[in-house]
Amino acid sequence: MQYIPVIGLEVHAELKTRTKMFCACSVVDSSLSQPNSAVCPVCMGLPGALPVTNKQAVELGLRAALALDCSPLHTSIFARKNYFYPNLPKGYQISQYETPLAVNGRLEMDTPQGKKVVRIRRVHLEEDTGKLTHISADGGSYSLVDLNRAGVPLLEIVTEPDMHSLEEVRAYAITLREILRHLDVNSGDMEKGALRFEANISVMPVNSRDLGVRTEIKNLNSFRAMEGALLYEIQRQISVIENGGQVQQETVGWNEKEGITFPQRGKEEAHDYRYFPEPDLPPLVVDSQWLESIRREMPEMPRQKRKRYSDDFHLPEKYTSILMQDLGMAFYFEAVVLHGETPLEAAK
């Protein structure tokens, strides 16, 4: 029997703000800063500390939502998502649930089979968690907690389960990363965790309309990891079904060294997180004038830039693709053309 993968992605993008989502602590590069040096009572979750929403984070989130053809909601609500983990100081994460920042978007991308549209279910704001470093030594093992990242603004972008191949997933991830970098809302640096992917995947028999039981693969921080994890999970789920078993709904991790996924915990449903409105934050209201001012300041999107480079500069696609990987290089290219060089020579 042949099977079709059914894949949806949840993308967590750190927003390029100067300060954290709900406090005045600076956003720092954890690899260059002393652990726990950019912390305060708010992001450490100390009793009595009150959060305040970062306006710049909201603006960057709205910019991304507009670029993805989403409909921003006039009023969105922050909620407490309750779960307990050593890198979550408060014991809950401030996120958005029933009323997110924006809904019902779309992303058009180029695949080997042609153009495809992936529907965006929702875009919402939340705060990041701290970083855990696991140490194994002769005397045992332990974990170090660095809260510099706790409270950094995150934008979560959730798709519908519209992708059915590794090629489509890769095209979506690359296109989204390109858009976020062009908007200057996210660095796109996957090695440092600024952009992280989580995949929900199931398989169903060809000609079937019934979706299979899905698993969620957490924290994929490279295109190679995402493709490897998805390929393994597709083959694993098919093998389970073919051998008369049932796929369990669960959260799995990816062991890149061994090339396998491994169970982490049973897949939580919304009720497991006990969402309720964040009592310390008022509703987030986006009035029409604010939204229109953000819309007017939107930069040229990658698809528009590609078309302009093709129509106006007559550049071959191989040069356009290289220029699109680095906005600074693209601006430099256009400046050289403006000073009289031919587009092809400038691109070279």
PEJO-V411278 format. One line per field, one symbol per residue. ss: DSSP state (H for helix, E for strand, C for the rest). phi: phi as a letter, one per 40 degrees, with the letter a starting at -180 (. if undefined). psi: psi as a letter, one per 30 degrees, with the letter a starting at -180 (. if undefined). Layout:
ss: ???
phi: ???
psi: ???
//
This chain:
ss: CCEEEEEEEEEEEECCCCECCCCCCECCCCCCCCCCCCCCCCCCCCCCCCCCCCHHHHHHHHHHHHHCCCEECCEECEEEEECCCCCCCCCEEEEECCCCCEEEEEEEEEECCEEEEEEEEEEEEEECCCEEEEEEECCEEEEEEECCCCCCEEEEEEECCCECCHHHHHHHHHHHHHHHHHCCCCCCCCCCCCEEEEEEEEEEECCCCCCCCCEEEEEECCHHHHHHHHHHHHHHHHHHHHCCCCCCCEEEEEECCCCEEEEEEECCCHHHHCCEECCCCCCEECCHHHHHHHHHCCCCCHHHHHHHHHHCCCCCHHHHHHHHCCHHHHHHHHHHHHCCCCHHHHHC
phi: .cbbcbbbbbbbbcccccbccbaccccbcccbbcdfcbbadcccgcdgcbcbccccccccccccccccfcbcccbbbcbcbcabadcbdcgabcbbbcbccaafbabcbcbdchcabbcbcabacabcccbbbcbbbdchbabbbbcdccgccbbbbbcccbbbacccccccccccdccccccgbacgccccgcbbbbbbbabacdgcbccccbbbccfcbacccccccccccccccccdcccgcbcccacbbbccccgbcacbacccbdcccfdadcccbcdcbbcccccccccccccccdcccdccccccbfccdccdcccccaddccccdcccccchccdccccc
psi: kllkkjklkkkjjkkilelleglgkkjljffflkkhfilleeffhkkfkklkkjeeeeeeeeeeeefghljkkeklkklkjjlkkfgiefglkjakdeiaellialkklklfgakkkkkjelklkaklllkkjkkklegallkkkjgefkfkkkkkjkllifkgleeeeeeeeeeeeeeeeefhfkfgjfeggfkkkkkkklkkkkglfkklkllkkkijgleeeeeeeeeeeeeeeeeeefggakkkjlklljjeefhllkkelkkklefffhklkjfgklkjkjleeeeeeeefgklkleeeeeeeeeeefhkleeeeeeeffjeeeeeeeeeeefgflkeeeee.
//
